[in-house]
Amino acid sequence: MTLLGNALAGPERTWTVPSDRLNAAIQVDPGQGSLYSNLGVLQLARGDRQLARGVLQEGDSRDARSCREPGRAGALLPIARARCGGGNDPDEALAINPASIQVNSNLAELYIQRDRPLEAEAPLKAIAEARQDAASKFALADYYTGTNRPKQAAAILDSLTATKETYALAKARLAAIDYTEGRASEAHAILDELLKREPHSRIGQLLKARLLLL
């Protein structure tokens, strides 16, 4: 319902249908704060800032995360306004709630959508530091790879090779970086090491085969 609501919210659509879809999704899962965020953006796009603020605050009151992120609704408003073409600086959100994972996630997404990828670094780093999990670290490493900063990406990936759960994926990404940087022999050596340690690694086998074909 959320995806359908967002898909219907194009510039040539009426706002009633996507709002109805998101309201239906909220009825199914009223504790999901991101649904209120999406609905708040739609209300703001319709020009109703007061209603948008009310929707975001309602999401805060129902979302357990808001207990750990005071002011989250107020912080999301500048981002929502910027996404809807308003003149607000989305960085205002960080002044309200600089540690919020959702605020930083929205900022990173907004900067990438606006073709300002370098400005997405700070919020992505903030997320990785706050969460301290593999997914956010991989996301930051992929961001550095995508913005042509392989050394920063490799530093993160090296740290992720230390645990069994992330070893194979991190090694494969390191091999891919070496190969794209013109170090084919080093890339094959990394994959050979990976497959020696984990001979049934699908990602290691697939990348090795792909590089051999290339």
Protein Blocks (a to p, Z undefined) as FASTA:
>chain_A
ZZmmmmmmcfkbcfklmmmmmmmmmmmmmmlmklmmmmmmmmmmnopaklmmmmmmmmmm
mmmklmmmghklmmmmmmmmmmnopabdfklmmmmmmmbmklmmmmmmmmmmnopaklmm
mmmmmmmmmnopaklmmmmmmmmmmnopaklmmmmmmmmmmpmklmmmmmmmmmmmmmmn
opaklmmmmmmmmmmmmmmlmklmmmmmmmmmZZ
